[in-house]
Amino acid sequence: MKNSWVHLHKAWVALLLSIAFLLSGCSSTKSPHPPVEQAQINPDQDYDYLIGPGDTVEIFVWSNPELTVTVPVRPDGKITTRLVEDIPASGKTPTQLARDIEKAYSEYVKNAVVSVIVNGFVGVPYQQVRVVGEAAKPLTVPFRRHMTLLDLMIAVGGLTDYADGNNAVLIREYEGKKEVFTVRLDDLVRGGDITANVPLWPGDIVIIPESWF
C-alpha cells in the first residue's frame, strides 16, 4: 500500500510538472528570479489576510460575555454563533466579519460591538502557497507579508535526498496569465546561496521533481 501511494505521488508530481511546462509554452523561464517587471512590484503592499475554511475565529461581544464564542469556519465557508446560524465568513477580513456579525446581532442585541480574532490560520486558497513533490513535508502554507522561498523551504522541512532542487519550478499568476520559471532550491537550501532566494506571492505553487540519478 505504501509503495502504491509513493508511485501515485510521483505520478502526480510528474503530471504537475508537465502542466507547468505546458503553461509556459513548453519551456520554462531559465532565470532563477521572476521577470523584472514582477520583481519591481510589492505584492503584499495592500495585502490583508482573508479568513478561510479551517480557520478558527474568536467572536468577542463587548458587555455580553455570554455571547463570546470561538467557532471553526466550516468547509462551506460559514460559521454558526449562539444567536445566528450560517454567517458567511470565508473571503472576509476579521473587521468585515465583525461588522457583519454586528448587523446580524442587531435584532437581538442593542448597539452590539463585536471584535473578531483569527486563530489557526489556513486562509483562502488564492492566498496560500503550495509545495508539492520532493519536499520533506509537502504542505499548503498561508502566505504572510514579506514571505520568501527560503521561509517556505523552512516550513516544509527542506528537500528530500532524491530532490532535483535546481530544476524545481514556481508557477505564478501574473496579470491574468500563468507564468512558470525555475528556482534553484539546491543552491539555496544545500549550498546556502542567498541569491537564489526570491520573494513569494499569494497563490504561488512550487513543484520539486525527483532526480533521475
The 8 nearest C-alpha neighbors of each residue, nearest first, counted from 0:
[[1, 3, 2, 4, 5, 6, 7, 8],
 [0, 2, 4, 3, 5, 6, 7, 8],
 [3, 1, 5, 4, 0, 6, 7, 8],
 [4, 2, 0, 6, 1, 5, 7, 8],
 [3, 5, 7, 1, 2, 6, 8, 0],
 [6, 4, 2, 8, 7, 3, 9, 1],
 [7, 5, 9, 3, 8, 4, 10, 2],
 [6, 8, 4, 10, 5, 9, 3, 11],
 [9, 7, 5, 11, 6, 10, 4, 12],
 [10, 8, 12, 6, 11, 7, 13, 5],
 [9, 11, 7, 13, 8, 12, 6, 14],
 [12, 10, 14, 8, 9, 13, 7, 15],
 [11, 13, 15, 9, 14, 10, 132, 16],
 [14, 12, 10, 16, 11, 15, 9, 17],
 [15, 13, 11, 17, 12, 16, 10, 18],
 [16, 14, 18, 12, 17, 13, 19, 11],
 [17, 15, 19, 13, 18, 14, 12, 20],
 [16, 18, 14, 20, 19, 15, 13, 21],
 [19, 17, 21, 15, 16, 20, 22, 14],
 [20, 18, 16, 22, 17, 21, 15, 179],
 [19, 21, 25, 23, 17, 22, 18, 26],
 [20, 22, 25, 18, 24, 23, 19, 17],
 [23, 21, 19, 20, 24, 18, 177, 178],
 [22, 24, 20, 21, 179, 25, 26, 27],
 [23, 25, 21, 22, 26, 20, 27, 19],
 [26, 24, 21, 20, 23, 27, 22, 19],
 [27, 25, 20, 24, 23, 28, 21, 22],
 [28, 26, 180, 23, 179, 20, 29, 181],
 [27, 29, 180, 30, 181, 179, 26, 23],
 [30, 28, 181, 27, 180, 31, 182, 32],
 [29, 31, 32, 28, 181, 180, 33, 182],
 [32, 30, 182, 181, 183, 29, 195, 33],
 [33, 31, 30, 197, 34, 182, 180, 195],
 [34, 32, 37, 38, 35, 31, 180, 30],
 [33, 35, 37, 36, 38, 32, 30, 28],
 [36, 34, 38, 37, 39, 33, 32, 40],
 [35, 37, 39, 38, 34, 40, 33, 173],
 [38, 36, 39, 40, 35, 34, 33, 173],
 [39, 37, 35, 40, 36, 33, 34, 41],
 [38, 40, 37, 36, 35, 41, 34, 42],
 [41, 39, 37, 38, 42, 36, 44, 43],
 [40, 42, 44, 43, 39, 38, 37, 45],
 [43, 41, 44, 40, 200, 46, 45, 201],
 [42, 44, 46, 45, 41, 144, 145, 200],
 [45, 43, 41, 46, 42, 144, 40, 47],
 [46, 44, 43, 47, 42, 41, 144, 48],
 [47, 45, 43, 44, 48, 42, 144, 143],
 [48, 46, 49, 45, 92, 43, 44, 144],
 [47, 49, 92, 46, 50, 122, 126, 143],
 [50, 48, 92, 91, 90, 122, 47, 51],
 [49, 51, 89, 122, 90, 91, 92, 123],
 [50, 52, 122, 123, 89, 54, 90, 121],
 [53, 51, 72, 74, 76, 73, 54, 89],
 [54, 52, 72, 121, 51, 73, 71, 55],
 [55, 53, 120, 119, 121, 72, 52, 51],
 [54, 56, 71, 118, 119, 70, 117, 72],
 [57, 55, 117, 70, 116, 69, 118, 71],
 [56, 58, 69, 116, 115, 68, 117, 59],
 [59, 57, 115, 68, 67, 114, 69, 56],
 [58, 60, 67, 114, 113, 115, 57, 61],
 [61, 59, 113, 63, 67, 112, 66, 64],
 [60, 62, 63, 112, 59, 113, 64, 111],
 [63, 61, 64, 60, 112, 111, 65, 66],
 [64, 62, 61, 60, 65, 66, 67, 59],
 [65, 63, 67, 66, 62, 60, 61, 59],
 [64, 66, 63, 67, 68, 60, 62, 81],
 [67, 65, 64, 63, 68, 60, 81, 59],
 [66, 68, 59, 64, 58, 60, 65, 63],
 [69, 67, 58, 57, 66, 70, 59, 80],
 [70, 68, 57, 56, 58, 55, 71, 67],
 [69, 71, 56, 55, 68, 57, 72, 78],
 [72, 70, 55, 54, 73, 56, 53, 78],
 [71, 73, 52, 78, 53, 54, 77, 76],
 [72, 74, 76, 75, 52, 77, 71, 78],
 [75, 73, 52, 76, 72, 53, 77, 51],
 [76, 74, 73, 77, 52, 72, 89, 87],
 [77, 75, 89, 52, 73, 74, 88, 72],
 [78, 76, 87, 88, 86, 85, 73, 72],
 [79, 77, 72, 86, 85, 73, 88, 87],
 [78, 80, 84, 85, 83, 86, 81, 77],
 [81, 79, 83, 82, 84, 78, 68, 70],
 [80, 82, 83, 66, 79, 68, 84, 67],
 [83, 81, 80, 84, 104, 107, 66, 79],
 [82, 84, 80, 81, 79, 85, 86, 103],
 [83, 85, 79, 86, 80, 78, 82, 81],
 [84, 86, 79, 77, 78, 87, 83, 80],
 [85, 87, 78, 77, 84, 88, 79, 83],
 [88, 86, 77, 76, 89, 85, 78, 96],
 [89, 87, 77, 76, 91, 96, 86, 90],
 [90, 88, 51, 76, 50, 91, 87, 52],
 [89, 91, 49, 50, 51, 88, 123, 92],
 [92, 90, 49, 89, 50, 95, 88, 96],
 [91, 93, 49, 95, 94, 50, 48, 96],
 [94, 92, 96, 115, 95, 97, 91, 116],
 [95, 93, 97, 92, 96, 98, 115, 114],
 [96, 94, 92, 98, 97, 93, 91, 99],
 [95, 97, 99, 93, 94, 98, 91, 100],
 [96, 98, 94, 100, 95, 99, 113, 114],
 [99, 97, 101, 95, 100, 96, 102, 94],
 [100, 98, 96, 102, 101, 97, 103, 95],
 [101, 99, 103, 97, 102, 98, 104, 96],
 [102, 100, 98, 104, 99, 103, 111, 113],
 [101, 103, 99, 105, 100, 104, 98, 106],
 [102, 104, 100, 101, 105, 99, 106, 83],
 [105, 103, 101, 106, 107, 102, 108, 100],
 [106, 104, 102, 108, 107, 103, 109, 101],
 [105, 107, 104, 108, 103, 109, 102, 101],
 [106, 108, 104, 105, 109, 82, 103, 111],
 [109, 107, 105, 111, 104, 106, 110, 101],
 [108, 110, 111, 105, 107, 106, 104, 112],
 [111, 109, 108, 112, 105, 101, 104, 102],
 [110, 112, 109, 108, 101, 113, 105, 104],
 [113, 111, 61, 60, 101, 110, 114, 97],
 [112, 114, 60, 97, 59, 101, 111, 61],
 [115, 113, 59, 97, 58, 60, 116, 112],
 [114, 116, 58, 93, 97, 57, 59, 56],
 [117, 115, 57, 56, 118, 93, 58, 114],
 [116, 118, 56, 55, 57, 115, 54, 119],
 [119, 117, 55, 120, 56, 54, 116, 57],
 [120, 118, 54, 55, 121, 117, 53, 56],
 [119, 121, 54, 118, 122, 141, 117, 55],
 [122, 120, 54, 141, 53, 51, 119, 123],
 [123, 121, 51, 50, 49, 120, 141, 126],
 [122, 124, 51, 126, 125, 50, 49, 90],
 [125, 123, 127, 126, 122, 202, 51, 128],
 [124, 126, 202, 127, 123, 201, 128, 122],
 [127, 125, 201, 202, 124, 123, 142, 141],
 [126, 128, 141, 142, 202, 124, 140, 125],
 [127, 129, 203, 140, 202, 139, 204, 142],
 [130, 128, 139, 204, 138, 205, 140, 127],
 [129, 131, 205, 137, 138, 206, 204, 139],
 [132, 130, 206, 137, 207, 205, 129, 133],
 [131, 133, 207, 12, 206, 134, 208, 137],
 [132, 134, 162, 207, 159, 208, 158, 209],
 [135, 133, 158, 137, 136, 159, 132, 157],
 [134, 136, 159, 156, 158, 157, 155, 137],
 [135, 137, 155, 134, 156, 138, 157, 154],
 [138, 136, 131, 130, 134, 155, 135, 132],
 [139, 137, 130, 129, 136, 140, 155, 131],
 [138, 140, 129, 128, 130, 127, 141, 137],
 [139, 141, 128, 127, 138, 129, 142, 121],
 [142, 140, 127, 121, 122, 128, 143, 126],
 [143, 141, 127, 201, 126, 128, 140, 146],
 [144, 142, 146, 141, 145, 48, 201, 43],
 [143, 145, 146, 43, 142, 46, 44, 42],
 [144, 146, 143, 147, 198, 43, 199, 200],
 [147, 145, 144, 143, 199, 198, 150, 142],
 [148, 146, 198, 199, 150, 149, 197, 145],
 [147, 149, 151, 150, 197, 196, 199, 198],
 [148, 150, 152, 151, 147, 196, 153, 187],
 [151, 149, 147, 153, 148, 152, 146, 154],
 [150, 152, 154, 148, 149, 153, 155, 147],
 [153, 151, 157, 149, 155, 154, 150, 156],
 [152, 154, 156, 150, 151, 155, 157, 149],
 [153, 155, 151, 152, 156, 150, 157, 140],
 [156, 154, 136, 152, 153, 157, 137, 135],
 [157, 155, 153, 135, 154, 136, 152, 158],
 [158, 156, 152, 135, 155, 153, 134, 188],
 [159, 157, 134, 135, 162, 133, 160, 156],
 [158, 160, 135, 161, 162, 133, 134, 157],
 [161, 159, 162, 158, 133, 163, 135, 210],
 [162, 160, 159, 209, 210, 163, 133, 158],
 [161, 163, 209, 133, 159, 164, 210, 160],
 [164, 162, 210, 209, 208, 166, 165, 161],
 [163, 165, 184, 185, 167, 166, 162, 183],
 [164, 166, 183, 184, 185, 167, 163, 182],
 [167, 165, 164, 163, 181, 168, 182, 183],
 [168, 166, 207, 164, 165, 182, 206, 181],
 [169, 167, 181, 206, 180, 182, 205, 166],
 [168, 170, 205, 204, 180, 179, 181, 171],
 [171, 169, 179, 204, 178, 203, 205, 168],
 [172, 170, 203, 178, 177, 173, 179, 169],
 [171, 173, 177, 176, 178, 175, 174, 170],
 [174, 172, 176, 175, 171, 177, 178, 37],
 [173, 175, 176, 172, 177, 178, 37, 171],
 [174, 176, 173, 172, 177, 178, 171, 202],
 [177, 175, 173, 172, 174, 178, 171, 22],
 [176, 178, 172, 171, 173, 22, 170, 179],
 [177, 179, 171, 170, 23, 172, 176, 173],
 [178, 180, 170, 23, 169, 27, 19, 28],
 [181, 179, 28, 27, 168, 169, 29, 182],
 [180, 182, 168, 31, 167, 29, 166, 169],
 [181, 183, 31, 167, 168, 184, 165, 169],
 [184, 182, 165, 186, 185, 195, 164, 31],
 [183, 185, 164, 187, 165, 186, 188, 182],
 [186, 184, 164, 189, 165, 188, 187, 183],
 [185, 187, 190, 192, 184, 183, 189, 188],
 [186, 188, 192, 184, 191, 195, 185, 190],
 [189, 187, 185, 191, 184, 190, 186, 157],
 [190, 188, 185, 186, 191, 187, 184, 192],
 [191, 189, 186, 192, 187, 188, 185, 193],
 [190, 192, 187, 188, 189, 193, 186, 185],
 [193, 191, 187, 186, 194, 190, 195, 188],
 [192, 194, 195, 196, 191, 187, 186, 149],
 [195, 193, 196, 192, 187, 197, 186, 191],
 [196, 194, 193, 187, 183, 192, 197, 31],
 [195, 197, 193, 194, 148, 149, 187, 147],
 [198, 196, 148, 147, 32, 199, 195, 149],
 [199, 197, 147, 146, 148, 200, 145, 196],
 [200, 198, 147, 146, 148, 197, 203, 201],
 [199, 201, 203, 42, 202, 198, 142, 43],
 [202, 200, 126, 142, 127, 203, 128, 125],
 [201, 203, 125, 127, 126, 128, 200, 204],
 [204, 202, 128, 171, 201, 200, 170, 129],
 [203, 205, 129, 170, 169, 128, 130, 202],
 [206, 204, 169, 130, 168, 129, 170, 131],
 [205, 207, 131, 168, 167, 132, 130, 169],
 [206, 208, 167, 132, 133, 164, 131, 205],
 [209, 207, 163, 132, 133, 162, 167, 206],
 [210, 208, 162, 163, 161, 133, 211, 207],
 [209, 211, 163, 162, 212, 161, 208, 164],
 [210, 212, 209, 163, 161, 208, 162, 166],
 [211, 210, 161, 209, 163, 162, 160, 208]]
